[in-house]
Amino acid sequence: THKVKKGLKDLIETEAKKPKPDWAKMEKDAKEFTRLISLMEKNDPPKGPKASWIKLCKEYTQDVAKVETAVKKKDAKEVLAAIKALDKKCDDCHDKHRP
């Protein structure tokens, strides 16, 4: 989902920046993005406590759902704002759980 330039997050962001986004493709990608992220909490954290992992994963899933909601509204500015908000949350989880 987060592979640079090829992951769903970047694909959605790139499409939202176009003058005429392909909303059908974005909606499909956003739905899959939400689905995949929602599965993260089922994994064990690479490091750190499981309770923190679950909490952060749930919060991240809610934030990814905001991207999907913005896509469904066909609001490119809201999509980009939601993705920007996602990017700000990465460090908190990585600091606690990334090996």
C-alpha positions in Angstrom: 0.0 0.0 0.0 2.9 2.4 0.6 5.5 1.4 -2.0 6.8 4.7 -3.4 5.1 5.7 -6.7 3.4 2.2 -7.0 1.6 1.8 -3.7 -2.1 2.6 -3.4 -1.5 5.7 -1.3 0.8 7.2 -4.0 -1.5 6.1 -6.9 -4.5 7.8 -5.3 -2.5 10.9 -4.5 -1.1 11.1 -8.0 -4.6 10.7 -9.6 -6.1 13.3 -7.3 -3.6 15.9 -8.5 -4.7 15.4 -12.1 -7.0 18.0 -13.7 -9.5 15.2 -14.4 -9.0 12.3 -12.0 -10.3 8.9 -12.9 -12.7 8.7 -9.9 -13.8 5.1 -10.7 -10.2 3.8 -10.5 -9.5 5.9 -7.4 -12.6 4.5 -5.7 -11.5 1.0 -6.4 -8.0 1.8 -5.1 -9.2 3.6 -2.0 -11.5 0.7 -1.1 -8.6 -1.8 -1.4 -6.4 0.6 0.5 -8.9 0.7 3.4 -9.3 -3.1 3.3 -5.6 -3.9 3.4 -4.8 -1.4 6.1 -7.7 -2.8 8.3 -5.8 -6.1 8.3 -2.6 -4.7 9.9 -3.9 -5.0 13.4 -4.2 -8.7 13.0 -0.4 -9.0 12.8 2.0 -9.0 15.7 4.0 -5.8 15.9 7.6 -6.2 14.8 8.6 -4.6 18.1 6.8 -2.9 21.0 3.6 -3.8 22.8 0.6 -5.3 21.1 -1.9 -3.0 22.7 -0.1 0.1 21.2 0.1 -1.6 17.8 -3.7 -2.3 17.8 -4.5 1.2 18.9 -2.3 2.8 16.2 -3.5 0.4 13.5 -7.2 1.2 14.3 -6.4 5.0 14.2 -4.6 4.6 10.9 -7.5 2.5 9.5 -9.9 5.3 10.4 -7.6 7.9 8.7 -7.4 5.8 5.5 -11.2 5.5 5.6 -11.2 9.3 5.4 -9.3 9.1 2.1 -11.9 6.7 0.8 -14.7 9.0 1.9 -13.1 11.9 0.1 -12.7 9.9 -3.0 -16.4 8.9 -2.9 -17.3 12.6 -2.7 -15.0 13.2 -5.7 -13.3 16.0 -3.8 -9.6 16.1 -4.8 -8.6 18.7 -2.3 -10.1 16.6 0.5 -8.4 13.5 -0.8 -5.0 15.3 -0.8 -5.6 16.7 2.7 -6.5 13.3 4.0 -3.3 11.8 2.5 -1.2 14.6 4.0 -2.7 13.8 7.4 -1.8 10.1 6.9 1.8 11.0 6.2 2.0 12.9 9.5 1.1 9.8 11.5 3.8 7.5 10.1 6.5 8.5 12.5 4.5 7.7 15.7 3.9 4.1 14.7 7.3 3.6 13.2 9.1 5.0 16.3 7.2 2.5 18.5 7.0 -0.6 16.3 9.5 -0.6 13.4 12.6 -2.7 14.1 
